[in-house]
């Protein structure tokens, strides 16, 4: 497709005086309760980023500039906006990313995909929607968590040709689906509103109108009345609220789209729902910091290397507990762990504050005897427990293998090498006992009174570059289908290493001593450059290496990743994904970055 052609705006009908842009967005983030649930934001970020390929179809094929935000009433708790005519930089970057995929190489291919999606509706995107669709589409709703089906909501679409938009709506009204409703028209403050009452109980009532060159479809005419009042300045607007502004202000303003959720309404709804559920009512007492939530914002954008989704949770720090406020303000830096990750690694996790997280979990358990006994048994707590000696830095790295069993290691920051070595030794002793017990407990399949003898296993030590490595070898691992494993550990320079093999421990030692970490890998460098600065958490996965490993393994053909397969061709442009997280005293932020080339 011609980028120049896409960047040339079509002539637009007069839409009245220009509308001031919506206030940019802000930042965010809670811990304690929020930290325990932050992983829920990750899938949201992933869906936003990966969904860009399909959403891009509409973005590329629509034009014009306008704004919908000024129409959304303050009663809305959720708003999602897609900018169909983004900035030149966003459009160029999006085109480059989308056109990397074989199924989206041309305008026609994109339009065909959208037409295919509508094939059973009696409408087509290219004939019925594209000719009038303008610069934005949006959705807003009021939260009703008790009865979600009763949540008032509205869909908005900017029109660049009202006559063609009216023609499409008339076609909808005359369609088989439209005939399931009784239609009537009314006027509100000079705007015509069409109201549909269902004759089929399976359908829901709706209404639509044109408001300042915007098609509005809502769950009721009352909802449209609110929208008209907001647009004409007679009612408060969501974009003027302080929480909305504070949440979106720290998010990228040059974007393809965004989502905002009113935090106070969300908390109120969750509390109301939990209060009516006996099993959850007790949990309300543990949501100490939840009242600090002001808003959740997410944006989708494109840069020169791929698609970026940012998620931000904004909190009122004055309502946070001292511990949570301190955790937000002093989250730590995961970059330290990156220096230990071998360049050959295909993926890794690096976090900070592990010691505080574990302690918080233990405190939450109320120091139950069974929990304490278990943590004492593995050497985590107790008189010589490891927990007081953890620095909080922790990581997990993995290297894929054609054999099907990846190599990997756990990294734990420590200020006491002796205690850490003892902890690892106890873990391997427990593992050795567990493997032996499982085999001894198997008995004879023929009812033999003589139990099988457990295979001999032992711990060996070697010294590599001045570092003592302890390894566990056992024939029993072969019986469990893990003969390639030889769990090994070592501690050096404030870092404990527990790896799947001796070779993996050596690779990490080499990385630390020689300085050739994954930070020098070209793909990771690109991923890191597009991520949050000085993050407190990192998750990275080299998709290209993973796909190549699967393709070369016996599972390759079964997974549909043969060299000439359609799946392989469409997965090929995705090179890597990275999630980074950081926080400040009044916010927590996550960025999900998909590298597309």
C-alpha positions as CSV (number, residue, x, y, z in Angstrom):
1,X,0.0,0.0,0.0
2,X,1.2,3.6,-0.6
3,X,2.0,5.3,2.6
4,X,1.8,8.6,0.9
5,X,-1.7,7.9,-0.2
6,X,-2.8,6.9,3.3
7,X,-1.3,10.1,4.8
8,X,-3.3,12.4,2.5
9,X,-6.5,13.4,4.3
10,X,-9.7,13.3,2.3
11,X,-11.8,16.5,1.9
12,X,-14.2,16.7,4.9
13,X,-17.6,18.4,5.3
14,X,-17.7,21.4,7.5
15,X,-18.0,20.2,11.1
16,X,-18.2,23.5,12.8
17,X,-15.6,25.2,14.9
18,X,-12.6,23.2,15.9
19,X,-12.8,21.2,19.1
20,X,-10.0,21.5,21.6
21,X,-8.0,18.3,22.1
22,X,-8.8,16.1,25.1
23,X,-6.5,16.6,28.1
24,X,-3.5,14.2,27.9
25,X,-3.4,11.3,30.3
26,X,-1.6,10.5,33.6
27,X,0.1,7.9,35.6
28,X,-0.4,5.4,38.4
29,X,0.0,2.6,40.8
30,X,-0.6,0.8,44.0
31,X,1.2,-2.0,45.8
32,X,0.3,-4.3,48.7
33,X,-3.2,-5.2,47.4
34,X,-2.3,-3.7,44.1
35,X,1.0,-5.5,43.8
36,X,-0.7,-8.8,44.5
37,X,-3.1,-8.1,41.6
38,X,-0.8,-6.3,39.2
39,X,-0.3,-9.4,37.1
40,X,-3.9,-8.9,36.0
41,X,-2.8,-5.9,34.1
42,X,-0.3,-7.9,32.1
43,X,-2.9,-9.8,30.0
44,X,-4.7,-6.5,29.4
45,X,-1.5,-5.0,28.1
46,X,-0.9,-8.0,25.9
47,X,-4.4,-7.9,24.4
48,X,-4.0,-4.2,23.6
49,X,-0.7,-4.7,21.9
50,X,-1.3,-7.9,20.0
51,X,-4.8,-6.7,19.0
52,X,-3.3,-3.8,17.2
53,X,-2.8,-5.8,14.0
54,X,-6.5,-6.3,13.6
55,X,-7.5,-2.8,14.8
56,X,-4.9,-1.4,12.4
57,X,-7.1,-2.4,9.5
58,X,-9.7,0.2,10.5
59,X,-7.0,2.8,11.5
60,X,-5.4,2.5,8.1
61,X,-8.6,2.8,6.0
62,X,-10.3,5.7,7.9
63,X,-9.5,9.4,7.8
64,X,-10.4,12.9,9.2
65,X,-9.8,14.6,12.5
66,X,-12.4,15.2,15.3
67,X,-12.9,14.3,18.9
68,X,-15.5,12.3,20.8
69,X,-14.2,12.7,24.3
70,X,-16.1,16.1,24.7
71,X,-19.4,14.2,24.3
72,X,-18.9,11.5,27.0
73,X,-20.8,12.5,30.2
74,X,-19.1,12.4,33.7
75,X,-21.4,9.6,34.7
76,X,-19.4,7.2,32.5
77,X,-17.0,5.0,34.4
78,X,-15.2,3.5,31.4
79,X,-14.1,5.0,28.1
80,X,-12.2,3.5,25.2
81,X,-11.2,5.5,22.2
82,X,-9.5,4.5,18.9
83,X,-7.9,7.3,16.9
84,X,-8.5,6.3,13.2
85,X,-6.5,9.3,11.9
86,X,-3.4,9.3,14.3
87,X,-0.3,11.5,13.8
88,X,1.9,11.0,10.8
89,X,4.5,9.2,13.0
90,X,2.0,6.9,14.5
91,X,0.5,6.1,11.1
92,X,3.8,5.4,9.4
93,X,5.0,3.2,12.3
94,X,1.7,1.3,12.4
95,X,1.7,0.7,8.6
96,X,5.2,-0.6,8.8
97,X,4.3,-3.1,11.6
98,X,1.0,-4.2,10.0
99,X,2.4,-4.6,6.5
100,X,5.0,-7.0,8.0
101,X,2.3,-9.7,8.2
102,X,1.5,-11.5,4.9
103,X,-2.3,-11.4,5.6
104,X,-2.2,-7.5,5.8
105,X,0.2,-6.6,3.0
106,X,-2.2,-4.4,1.0
107,X,-5.2,-2.1,1.5
108,X,-7.3,-4.6,-0.4
109,X,-6.2,-7.5,1.9
110,X,-7.2,-5.5,4.9
111,X,-10.6,-4.5,3.5
112,X,-11.2,-8.1,2.5
113,X,-10.5,-9.3,6.1
114,X,-13.0,-6.8,7.5
115,X,-15.6,-7.7,4.9
116,X,-15.1,-11.3,5.8
117,X,-15.7,-10.6,9.4
118,X,-19.1,-9.0,8.5
119,X,-20.1,-11.6,5.9
120,X,-23.1,-12.9,7.9
121,X,-24.4,-9.5,8.8
122,X,-25.6,-8.4,5.4
123,X,-23.2,-5.5,5.4
124,X,-19.6,-4.9,4.2
125,X,-17.0,-2.6,5.6
126,X,-15.8,-1.4,2.2
127,X,-19.3,-0.4,0.9
128,X,-21.4,0.3,4.0
129,X,-18.9,1.7,6.6
130,X,-15.6,2.9,5.1
131,X,-17.2,5.6,2.9
132,X,-18.5,7.6,5.9
133,X,-16.3,6.5,8.9
134,X,-14.2,9.4,10.2
135,X,-11.4,10.0,12.6
136,X,-12.5,8.2,15.9
137,X,-14.6,5.5,17.3
138,X,-15.3,5.1,21.0
139,X,-17.2,3.2,23.7
140,X,-18.3,4.4,27.1
141,X,-20.2,2.7,29.9
142,X,-21.4,3.1,33.5
143,X,-20.2,0.2,35.7
144,X,-22.8,-2.1,37.2
145,X,-20.8,-5.1,38.5
146,X,-23.9,-6.6,40.1
147,X,-25.8,-6.8,36.8
148,X,-23.4,-6.1,34.0
149,X,-26.2,-6.5,31.4
150,X,-27.8,-3.4,32.9
151,X,-24.7,-1.2,32.5
152,X,-25.8,1.9,30.4
153,X,-23.4,2.2,27.5
154,X,-22.8,4.0,24.2
155,X,-20.9,3.5,21.0
156,X,-19.6,6.6,19.0
157,X,-18.3,6.9,15.5
158,X,-17.2,10.1,13.8
159,X,-18.9,10.6,10.5
160,X,-17.2,12.3,7.5
161,X,-20.4,11.9,5.4
162,X,-23.6,12.1,7.3
163,X,-25.7,11.2,4.3
164,X,-23.9,7.9,3.8
165,X,-24.0,7.2,7.5
166,X,-27.7,7.8,7.5
167,X,-28.1,5.5,4.6
168,X,-26.3,2.7,6.4
169,X,-28.5,3.1,9.5
170,X,-31.6,3.1,7.3
171,X,-30.3,-0.2,5.9
172,X,-29.8,-1.6,9.4
173,X,-33.4,-0.5,10.3
174,X,-34.8,-2.3,7.2
175,X,-32.7,-5.5,7.7
176,X,-33.9,-8.7,9.1
177,X,-32.3,-7.8,12.4
178,X,-33.9,-4.3,12.4
179,X,-37.3,-5.8,11.9
180,X,-37.0,-7.4,15.4
181,X,-37.7,-3.9,16.8
182,X,-40.5,-1.4,16.9
183,X,-39.0,2.0,15.9
184,X,-40.1,5.5,16.8
185,X,-38.5,8.9,16.5
186,X,-38.3,11.8,19.0
187,X,-36.5,15.1,19.2
188,X,-34.3,16.3,22.1
189,X,-32.9,19.8,22.1
190,X,-32.9,19.9,18.3
191,X,-31.5,16.4,17.8
192,X,-33.5,13.6,16.2
193,X,-33.3,10.3,18.1
194,X,-34.4,6.9,16.8
195,X,-35.6,4.5,19.5
196,X,-35.8,0.7,19.0
197,X,-38.0,-1.4,21.3
198,X,-37.4,-5.1,20.8
199,X,-40.3,-7.4,19.9
200,X,-38.0,-10.4,20.5
201,X,-37.0,-11.0,24.1
202,X,-33.5,-12.0,23.1
203,X,-32.8,-8.5,21.9
204,X,-32.0,-5.4,24.0
205,X,-33.5,-1.9,23.5
206,X,-31.3,0.7,21.9
207,X,-31.4,4.2,20.4
208,X,-29.3,6.2,18.0
209,X,-28.7,9.7,16.9
210,X,-26.4,12.1,15.1
211,X,-24.7,14.6,17.4
212,X,-22.2,17.0,15.9
213,X,-21.3,14.7,13.0
214,X,-21.0,11.7,15.3
215,X,-23.1,8.6,15.1
216,X,-24.2,7.6,18.6
217,X,-25.7,4.3,19.4
218,X,-26.7,3.8,23.1
219,X,-28.7,1.4,25.3
220,X,-31.4,4.0,25.8
221,X,-32.6,7.4,24.7
222,X,-31.9,8.7,28.2
223,X,-28.2,7.8,27.6
224,X,-28.3,9.8,24.4
225,X,-29.9,12.7,26.3
226,X,-26.9,12.7,28.7
227,X,-24.5,12.7,25.7
228,X,-26.2,15.6,24.0
229,X,-26.2,17.6,27.3
230,X,-22.5,16.9,27.8
231,X,-21.7,17.9,24.2
232,X,-23.6,21.2,24.5
233,X,-22.0,22.0,27.8
234,X,-25.1,21.6,30.0
235,X,-23.7,18.6,31.9
236,X,-20.3,17.6,33.3
237,X,-17.9,15.7,31.0
238,X,-15.7,12.8,32.0
239,X,-12.6,14.4,30.4
240,X,-12.9,17.3,32.8
241,X,-12.7,15.2,36.0
242,X,-9.5,15.5,38.0
243,X,-9.0,11.7,38.2
244,X,-9.3,11.3,34.5
245,X,-6.7,14.0,33.9
246,X,-4.4,12.7,36.6
247,X,-4.5,9.2,35.2
248,X,-3.9,10.0,31.6
249,X,-1.4,12.8,32.1
250,X,1.6,10.5,32.4
251,X,0.7,8.2,29.5
252,X,1.8,8.8,25.9
253,X,-0.3,11.5,24.3
254,X,0.8,10.5,20.7
255,X,-1.2,7.3,20.5
256,X,-3.5,5.1,18.5
257,X,-6.0,4.7,21.2
258,X,-6.6,4.5,25.0
259,X,-8.8,3.1,27.7
260,X,-9.7,4.8,31.0
261,X,-11.5,3.2,34.0
262,X,-12.7,5.4,36.9
263,X,-11.0,3.8,39.9
264,X,-13.4,5.1,42.6
265,X,-16.4,3.7,40.7
266,X,-14.6,0.4,40.2
267,X,-13.7,0.1,43.9
268,X,-17.2,1.0,44.9
269,X,-18.6,-1.6,42.6
270,X,-16.2,-4.3,43.7
271,X,-17.0,-3.6,47.4
272,X,-20.7,-3.7,46.8
273,X,-20.4,-7.0,45.0
274,X,-18.1,-8.6,47.6
275,X,-20.3,-7.4,50.4
276,X,-23.2,-9.4,49.1
277,X,-21.1,-12.6,48.8
278,X,-20.4,-14.1,52.3
279,X,-17.3,-15.9,51.0
280,X,-15.8,-12.5,50.0
281,X,-17.1,-10.2,52.7
282,X,-14.2,-11.1,55.0
283,X,-11.7,-10.2,52.3
284,X,-12.9,-6.6,52.4
285,X,-11.0,-6.2,55.6
286,X,-7.7,-6.9,53.8
287,X,-8.2,-4.3,51.0
288,X,-6.5,-1.7,53.1
289,X,-5.1,0.4,50.2
290,X,-7.8,-0.1,47.6
291,X,-9.6,3.1,48.5
292,X,-6.5,5.0,47.2
293,X,-7.3,4.0,43.6
294,X,-8.1,7.0,41.4
295,X,-8.0,5.5,37.9
296,X,-6.6,2.9,35.5
297,X,-5.4,4.1,32.1
298,X,-4.0,2.2,29.1
299,X,-2.7,3.5,25.8
300,X,-1.7,1.8,22.5
301,X,0.9,3.3,20.3
302,X,3.4,2.4,17.6
303,X,7.1,3.1,17.3
304,X,9.8,2.3,14.7
305,X,10.2,-1.2,16.1
306,X,6.7,-2.4,16.9
307,X,3.6,-1.9,19.0
308,X,3.5,-0.6,22.6
309,X,0.8,-0.9,25.2
310,X,1.2,1.2,28.4
311,X,-0.9,0.6,31.5
312,X,-0.9,3.0,34.5
313,X,-2.6,2.7,37.9
314,X,-3.0,6.1,39.6
315,X,-3.5,6.3,43.3
316,X,-3.9,8.9,46.0
317,X,-0.8,8.3,48.0
318,X,-2.3,10.0,51.1
319,X,-4.6,7.0,51.3
320,X,-1.9,4.4,51.1
321,X,-0.4,2.6,54.1
322,X,3.1,3.7,55.0
323,X,4.5,0.3,53.9
324,X,2.7,0.5,50.5
325,X,3.8,4.1,50.0
326,X,7.4,3.1,50.7
327,X,7.2,0.2,48.3
328,X,5.9,2.4,45.6
329,X,8.6,5.0,46.1
330,X,11.5,2.5,46.5
331,X,10.6,-0.3,44.1
332,X,14.3,-1.0,43.2
333,X,15.9,-1.6,39.8
334,X,15.9,-4.9,37.9
335,X,18.8,-3.8,35.7
336,X,21.2,-5.5,38.2
337,X,19.8,-8.9,37.3
338,X,20.2,-8.3,33.5
339,X,24.0,-8.2,34.0
340,X,23.8,-11.9,35.2
341,X,21.7,-13.2,32.3
342,X,23.7,-15.0,29.6
343,X,23.6,-13.7,26.1
344,X,22.4,-17.1,24.9
345,X,19.3,-16.9,27.1
346,X,16.0,-16.8,25.2
347,X,13.9,-15.4,28.0
348,X,14.1,-14.1,31.5
349,X,12.2,-12.6,34.5
350,X,13.9,-10.1,36.7
351,X,12.1,-8.6,39.8
352,X,12.9,-6.6,42.9
353,X,11.4,-6.8,46.4
354,X,11.1,-10.6,46.6
355,X,11.9,-10.6,50.3
356,X,9.1,-8.1,51.0
357,X,6.7,-10.0,48.9
358,X,7.4,-13.3,50.7
359,X,7.2,-11.6,54.1
360,X,3.9,-10.0,53.2
361,X,2.5,-13.4,52.1
362,X,3.6,-14.9,55.4
363,X,2.1,-12.1,57.4
364,X,-1.1,-12.5,55.4
365,X,-1.2,-16.2,56.4
366,X,-1.3,-15.1,60.0
367,X,1.7,-17.2,60.8
368,X,-0.3,-20.4,60.6
369,X,1.6,-23.4,62.1
370,X,1.4,-25.4,58.9
371,X,2.7,-22.6,56.8
372,X,5.6,-21.9,59.2
373,X,6.5,-25.6,59.4
374,X,6.7,-25.8,55.6
375,X,8.8,-22.7,55.2
376,X,11.1,-23.8,58.1
377,X,11.5,-27.3,56.5
378,X,12.8,-25.8,53.2
379,X,15.1,-23.4,55.1
380,X,13.3,-20.2,54.1
381,X,12.5,-19.2,57.7
382,X,13.6,-20.4,61.1
383,X,16.7,-19.9,63.1
384,X,19.0,-20.2,60.0
385,X,16.5,-19.3,57.4
386,X,17.4,-17.6,54.1
387,X,14.6,-14.9,54.1
388,X,16.4,-12.3,56.3
389,X,19.4,-12.6,54.0
390,X,17.6,-12.0,50.7
391,X,18.3,-8.6,49.1
392,X,15.0,-8.7,47.2
393,X,16.6,-9.1,43.7
394,X,15.5,-12.2,42.0
395,X,15.4,-13.7,38.5
396,X,14.7,-16.6,36.3
397,X,16.4,-17.3,32.9
398,X,15.7,-19.9,30.3
399,X,17.4,-21.2,27.2
400,X,15.3,-23.3,24.8
401,X,16.7,-26.6,23.4
402,X,15.8,-28.8,20.5
403,X,15.7,-31.7,22.9
404,X,12.5,-30.4,24.4
405,X,13.9,-29.7,27.9
406,X,15.1,-26.1,28.3
407,X,18.0,-25.2,30.5
408,X,17.5,-22.5,33.1
409,X,18.4,-21.0,36.4
410,X,17.0,-19.2,39.4
411,X,18.9,-16.2,40.7
412,X,18.6,-14.9,44.2
413,X,20.3,-11.7,45.6
414,X,21.8,-12.5,49.0
415,X,24.1,-10.9,51.6
416,X,25.1,-14.3,53.1
417,X,26.8,-16.9,50.9
418,X,26.9,-19.5,53.7
419,X,23.2,-19.4,54.4
420,X,22.3,-19.4,50.7
421,X,24.5,-22.4,50.0
422,X,22.8,-24.2,53.0
423,X,19.4,-23.3,51.6
424,X,20.2,-24.7,48.1
425,X,21.7,-27.9,49.7
426,X,18.5,-28.4,51.7
427,X,16.4,-28.0,48.6
428,X,18.4,-30.6,46.7
429,X,18.3,-33.0,49.7
430,X,14.5,-32.6,49.8
431,X,14.3,-33.2,46.0
432,X,16.5,-36.3,46.3
433,X,14.3,-37.7,49.1
434,X,11.1,-36.9,47.1
435,X,12.4,-38.7,44.0
436,X,13.6,-41.7,46.0
437,X,10.2,-41.9,47.9
438,X,8.2,-41.8,44.7
439,X,10.2,-44.7,43.2
440,X,10.2,-46.7,46.4
441,X,6.5,-46.2,46.8
442,X,5.8,-47.6,43.4
443,X,6.0,-51.2,44.5
444,X,6.0,-54.1,42.0
445,X,3.4,-54.3,39.4
446,X,3.2,-58.1,40.0
447,X,2.6,-57.8,43.8
448,X,6.2,-58.7,44.7
449,X,6.8,-58.3,48.4
450,X,10.2,-56.9,47.8
451,X,10.2,-53.1,47.1
452,X,12.6,-51.8,44.5
453,X,15.9,-50.3,45.6
454,X,16.2,-46.6,45.0
455,X,19.0,-45.8,42.6
456,X,22.1,-44.2,44.1
457,X,22.4,-40.5,43.9
458,X,25.0,-38.0,45.2
459,X,26.2,-34.5,45.4
460,X,29.5,-33.6,43.7
461,X,31.5,-30.4,43.8
462,X,33.7,-28.8,41.2
463,X,35.5,-25.5,41.1
464,X,35.2,-23.3,38.1
465,X,36.9,-19.9,37.8
466,X,37.3,-19.9,41.5
467,X,33.7,-20.6,42.3
468,X,32.5,-23.9,44.0
469,X,29.7,-25.5,42.1
470,X,27.6,-28.3,43.8
471,X,25.7,-30.7,41.6
472,X,23.1,-33.4,42.2
473,X,23.2,-36.4,39.9
474,X,20.7,-39.2,40.1
475,X,19.7,-42.1,37.8
476,X,16.2,-41.5,39.2
477,X,16.0,-38.3,37.1
478,X,16.2,-40.5,34.0
479,X,13.3,-42.6,35.3
480,X,11.3,-39.4,35.5
481,X,12.2,-38.4,31.9
482,X,14.7,-35.7,33.0
483,X,18.0,-37.5,32.4
484,X,19.5,-34.3,30.9
485,X,19.1,-32.5,34.2
486,X,21.8,-32.2,36.8
487,X,20.6,-29.5,39.3
488,X,23.5,-27.4,40.4
489,X,24.1,-24.4,42.6
490,X,26.7,-21.8,43.5
491,X,27.0,-18.4,45.2
492,X,29.3,-15.6,44.2
493,X,29.4,-11.8,44.6
494,X,26.1,-11.5,46.3
495,X,24.1,-13.8,43.9
496,X,22.8,-17.3,44.5
497,X,22.5,-19.5,41.4
498,X,20.3,-22.6,41.3
499,X,20.4,-24.0,37.7
500,X,19.2,-27.0,35.8
501,X,22.7,-28.1,34.8
502,X,26.3,-27.5,35.8
503,X,26.9,-26.0,32.3
504,X,24.2,-23.4,33.0
505,X,25.8,-22.3,36.3
506,X,29.1,-22.0,34.4
507,X,27.4,-19.9,31.7
508,X,26.1,-17.5,34.4
509,X,29.5,-17.3,36.0
510,X,31.1,-16.5,32.7
511,X,28.5,-13.8,32.0
512,X,29.2,-12.1,35.4
513,X,32.9,-12.3,35.1
514,X,33.2,-11.4,31.4
515,X,30.4,-8.9,31.2
516,X,28.9,-10.4,28.0
517,X,25.3,-10.5,29.1
518,X,22.0,-10.4,27.2
519,X,22.1,-6.6,27.4
520,X,24.5,-6.8,24.4
521,X,22.1,-8.9,22.3
522,X,20.8,-6.8,19.4
523,X,17.1,-7.9,19.8
524,X,17.1,-7.3,23.5
525,X,18.8,-3.9,23.0
526,X,15.9,-2.9,20.7
527,X,13.4,-4.2,23.2
528,X,15.0,-2.4,26.2
529,X,15.3,0.8,24.2
530,X,11.5,0.9,23.8
531,X,10.7,-0.1,27.4
532,X,10.4,1.8,30.6
533,X,13.6,3.4,32.0
534,X,15.0,1.8,35.2
535,X,12.2,-0.7,35.6
536,X,11.6,-2.6,38.9
537,X,10.5,-5.7,36.9
538,X,11.2,-7.2,33.5
539,X,9.8,-10.1,31.6
540,X,11.5,-10.8,28.2
541,X,11.0,-13.5,25.6
542,X,12.7,-13.9,22.3
543,X,9.8,-15.1,20.2
544,X,12.0,-15.6,17.1
545,X,14.3,-18.0,18.9
546,X,11.4,-19.9,20.5
547,X,9.6,-20.3,17.2
548,X,12.9,-21.5,15.5
549,X,13.5,-24.0,18.3
550,X,10.0,-25.4,18.0
551,X,10.3,-25.5,14.2
552,X,13.4,-27.6,14.4
553,X,12.0,-29.9,17.0
554,X,9.8,-33.0,16.4
555,X,6.8,-30.7,17.5
556,X,7.4,-28.3,14.6
557,X,5.2,-29.9,12.1
558,X,2.5,-30.7,14.7
559,X,2.4,-27.1,15.8
560,X,2.0,-25.9,12.2
561,X,5.3,-24.1,12.1
562,X,6.8,-25.8,9.0
563,X,9.0,-23.6,6.9
564,X,6.3,-22.9,4.3
565,X,3.2,-22.8,6.6
566,X,0.9,-19.9,6.8
567,X,1.2,-19.8,10.6
568,X,5.0,-19.6,10.4
569,X,4.8,-16.8,7.9
570,X,2.4,-14.8,10.1
571,X,4.3,-15.4,13.3
572,X,7.6,-14.6,11.7
573,X,7.4,-10.8,11.9
574,X,7.0,-11.0,15.7
575,X,10.6,-11.0,17.0
576,X,10.3,-10.5,20.8
577,X,8.1,-9.3,23.6
578,X,9.1,-7.5,26.7
579,X,7.1,-6.3,29.8
580,X,8.6,-3.7,32.1
581,X,7.2,-2.3,35.3
582,X,8.0,0.6,37.5
583,X,6.4,2.7,40.2
584,X,6.5,6.1,42.0
585,X,4.8,7.2,45.2
586,X,1.5,7.8,43.5
587,X,1.5,5.4,40.5
588,X,2.5,2.1,39.0
589,X,3.2,1.7,35.3
590,X,3.7,-1.3,33.0
591,X,4.7,-1.3,29.4
592,X,4.2,-4.2,27.0
593,X,6.3,-3.9,23.8
594,X,6.0,-6.3,20.8
595,X,8.9,-6.0,18.4
596,X,7.7,-6.4,14.8
597,X,10.0,-6.5,11.9
